[in-house]
Amino acid sequence: MALKGDDDYDYNERLSFLGDYFDYEAALHKNFLINFYPCDNTVEIFDRDMNRIYLRRAACEGVQLNDMFVGNKIRIYGRQIDLTDYADCKTRNRIGKVKEHTFALIKPGVIDRLGEIITQIEDRQFQICHMLMCNLTRKDALDFYEFRKGDTFLPFMLEHIVSGPVVALELVGIDCVERWRKEIGPRDPAAARTSAPESLRALYGSELASNGFHGADDHEKAVRSACVFFPKGIDAKPPATTAQITDSTLCIIKPHAIKEKKLGPILTAITNNPKFRITAMQMIYISTPNADEFLEVYKGVVSDFHAFMLSYLDGPLVALEISAKIEGINTHEEFRKFAGPSDSDIARQIRPNTLRGMFGVSKYKNAVHCTDLPEDTQLELEYIFKILRD
């Protein structure tokens, strides 16, 4: 089964979703019915509360068929809308299987190859919609591995999973639960190298207890695990961040770079640099008011602040805390040099080996944000890894 391409739909054929939108200016919560027309990527919105059209069918730059799945956030004319459910059985049957969700965990033993692994995941046609680096307590680990109760290897698995940070992922794709299980391979990496040599455990795993990856056995377990790491609701709290806040700096990988599948290569470039290590990571969707507040110091400094701000709003961001691998270096200053000039065109000319020189495409779609002023480092880290989480 595959998702039909745009050309396979006729003009009147639509996909329908329920959506939630919070209007910050009016302090109103709105319930929408969103109809997406794949033939020309047009959208119409019906206000379910007011029982009237909110937006007549119109083209919406940046919203494509691949973005239309439950659990995603889309931006329509500056409005960030959560897609909460399918609005009819036809859409559920057509999109539900090809945009199935599953839960995945990257274990401590392979974290140092995170960028390479993210590239592998995306090359295998999985889309990442949530991501979080965290540390598990022994209680967390016992709860997580409850389904392994009685397994003779459980003590070894517990010992490994609490030995360092893990990265939790929610993946989306065709037959995602079953296919992720197949892509990671047999539990024992030694057996995987024989029977499934291209599987992730064969490529990266070492032993049965430290096999590199976890995959949910079925949809129910995927939902249960995802709710632990990516809870929903006002009082929901994810596991504690690994951010240390001090002696570190902030890097944000921008939405355009994630859409262009540059996330893995950027992470690899950072971790391959002998000066830096990633000590915290989280994928976030930032609202317009939050972006305006976070980027306030650039007002009056950046020539086109609106275009600049939009570069943070066109999809999910991946926020990283960058710390030093070696003692005695100024992490903030050294990482700013590695990020390169803010204009990617200039970076490619004078510093082509910087992150913006290698991965940026323009002045504002410049791949990464890094903290400009040293006195703002702690404030930005706390805003991203503490305030936005709360």
Stockholm file with secondary structure:
# STOCKHOLM 1.0

chainA/1-390         MALKGDDDYDYNERLSFLGDYFDYEAALHKNFLINFYPCDNTVEIFDRDMNRIYLRRAACEGVQLNDMFVGNKIRIYGRQIDLTDYADCKTRNRIGKVKEHTFALIKPGVIDRLGEIITQIEDRQFQICHMLMCNLTRKDALDFYEFRKGDTFLPFMLEHIVSGPVVALELVGIDCVERWRKEIGPRDPAAARTSAPESLRALYGSELASNGFHGADDHEKAVRSACVFFPKGIDAKPPATTAQITDSTLCIIKPHAIKEKKLGPILTAITNNPKFRITAMQMIYISTPNADEFLEVYKGVVSDFHAFMLSYLDGPLVALEISAKIEGINTHEEFRKFAGPSDSDIARQIRPNTLRGMFGVSKYKNAVHCTDLPEDTQLELEYIFKILRD
#=GR chainA/1-390 SS CCCCCGGGSCTTCCEEEEEEEEETTTTEEEEEEEEEETTTTEEEEEETTTTEEEEEEEECTTCCGGGCSTTCEEEETTEEEEEEEESSHHHHHHHTTTTEEEEEEECGGGGGGHHHHHHHHHHTTCEEEEEEEECCCHHHHHHHTGGGTTCTTHHHHHHHHTSSCEEEEEEEETTHHHHHHHHHCCSSHHHHHHHCTTSHHHHHCCSSTTCSEEECSSHHHHHHHHHHHSCCSTTCCCSCBCCCCSSEEEEEECHHHHHTTCHHHHHHHHHHSTTEEEEEEEEECCCHHHHHHHTGGGTTTSTTHHHHHHTTTSSCEEEEEEEESSTTCCHHHHHHHHHCCSSHHHHHHHCTTSHHHHHCCSSSCCSEEECSSGGGHHHHHHIIIIITTC
#=GC SS_cons         CCCCCGGGSCTTCCEEEEEEEEETTTTEEEEEEEEEETTTTEEEEEETTTTEEEEEEEECTTCCGGGCSTTCEEEETTEEEEEEEESSHHHHHHHTTTTEEEEEEECGGGGGGHHHHHHHHHHTTCEEEEEEEECCCHHHHHHHTGGGTTCTTHHHHHHHHTSSCEEEEEEEETTHHHHHHHHHCCSSHHHHHHHCTTSHHHHHCCSSTTCSEEECSSHHHHHHHHHHHSCCSTTCCCSCBCCCCSSEEEEEECHHHHHTTCHHHHHHHHHHSTTEEEEEEEEECCCHHHHHHHTGGGTTTSTTHHHHHHTTTSSCEEEEEEEESSTTCCHHHHHHHHHCCSSHHHHHHHCTTSHHHHHCCSSSCCSEEECSSGGGHHHHHHIIIIITTC
//
